[in-house]
Amino acid sequence: MRLTRRQFQRLVLQAVEELPPHVRDSLENVALLVEDWPSEEYLEEAGEDQPGSLFGLYVGVPLPQRYGDLPPLPDTITLFQGPIEEACGTRDEVVREIRITVVHEVGHFLGLSEEDLHRLGYS
């Protein structure tokens, strides 16, 4: 299943819009990015060794760990279009995976661990 970048980005924004308002509001200083595939640096950051296994990545300081003022640079949530599309056979599957990945990465921003997200069904 292959979408244009614009179509994929619209689905990401739609997934963000579906978040509860108080969660959306907390993303004010978070940049949402879409890239084709994760770089070696991103794979290393995530502890992954296969590019197709990384659908998204949060980079920043989770809200519960912040002290004082906000960091000068925005945190980032990056979704990787190639791995998501490669794992999905239909548009509906892509939409579902984007939603799960957005919630997963926002969960990290909110301070949830991989174990927390797995327990909640967002892994």
C-alpha positions in Angstrom: 0.0 0.0 0.0 1.6 3.3 -1.1 0.3 6.7 -0.4 1.6 10.1 -1.4 3.5 12.0 1.3 0.6 14.5 1.4 -2.0 11.7 1.9 0.1 10.1 4.6 0.6 13.5 6.4 -3.1 14.1 6.4 -3.7 10.7 8.1 -1.1 11.7 10.7 -2.9 15.0 11.4 -6.2 13.2 11.5 -4.8 10.8 14.1 -3.6 13.7 16.2 -7.0 15.4 15.9 -8.6 12.3 17.3 -6.6 12.6 20.5 -8.4 14.0 23.6 -8.3 17.8 23.6 -6.1 18.0 26.8 -3.5 15.7 25.1 -3.6 17.6 21.9 -3.0 20.9 23.8 0.0 19.4 25.5 1.7 18.9 22.1 2.1 22.6 21.6 5.9 22.4 21.5 6.2 19.0 19.7 7.1 18.9 16.0 5.3 16.1 14.1 7.5 14.8 11.2 7.1 12.2 8.5 10.2 10.6 7.0 10.5 7.8 4.4 12.6 5.4 6.5 14.5 5.7 9.8 18.1 6.6 9.6 20.9 4.6 11.4 20.9 7.3 14.1 17.1 6.8 14.7 17.5 3.0 14.7 20.3 3.4 17.3 18.2 5.8 19.4 15.3 3.3 19.4 17.5 0.3 20.0 16.3 -1.3 16.8 18.4 -3.0 14.1 15.9 -3.4 11.3 14.6 -0.3 9.5 11.2 -2.0 8.8 10.6 -2.5 12.5 10.5 1.1 13.5 7.2 2.9 12.7 7.7 6.0 14.9 10.1 7.7 17.3 9.7 10.3 20.1 12.8 12.3 20.8 12.8 14.8 23.7 12.2 15.1 27.4 9.0 13.5 28.5 6.6 15.8 30.4 7.0 14.2 33.8 10.8 14.6 33.6 10.8 18.3 32.9 11.9 20.9 35.4 11.6 24.6 35.1 11.0 26.1 31.7 10.3 24.2 28.5 13.4 23.1 26.5 14.5 25.6 23.9 14.1 23.2 21.0 10.8 21.3 20.4 10.5 17.6 21.0 9.8 15.6 17.9 7.6 12.7 17.0 8.6 11.2 13.7 6.5 8.6 11.8 8.2 6.5 9.2 6.1 6.1 6.1 8.0 3.2 4.5 7.9 0.7 7.3 4.2 1.5 8.1 3.2 1.0 4.4 5.3 -2.1 4.0 3.6 -3.7 7.0 0.1 -2.8 5.8 -1.8 -4.2 2.9 -4.8 -1.8 2.7 -5.5 1.9 3.4 -7.5 0.9 6.4 -4.5 -0.9 7.9 -2.3 2.1 7.2 -4.9 4.4 9.0 -5.0 2.0 12.0 -1.2 1.7 12.2 -0.8 5.5 12.0 -3.3 5.9 14.9 -1.5 3.3 17.0 1.9 4.8 16.3 0.8 8.4 17.0 -0.8 7.3 20.4 2.4 5.2 21.2 4.8 8.1 20.6 2.5 10.6 22.3 2.5 8.1 25.2 6.3 8.4 25.4 6.0 12.2 25.4 3.5 11.9 28.3 6.0 9.7 30.2 4.7 6.2 29.5 7.2 3.3 29.1 7.2 0.6 26.5 5.8 -1.8 29.1 3.0 0.7 29.9 2.1 1.1 26.2 2.3 -2.7 25.6 -0.1 -3.2 28.5 -2.5 -0.6 27.1 -2.4 -2.3 23.6 -0.3 0.4 21.9 2.9 -1.6 21.0 
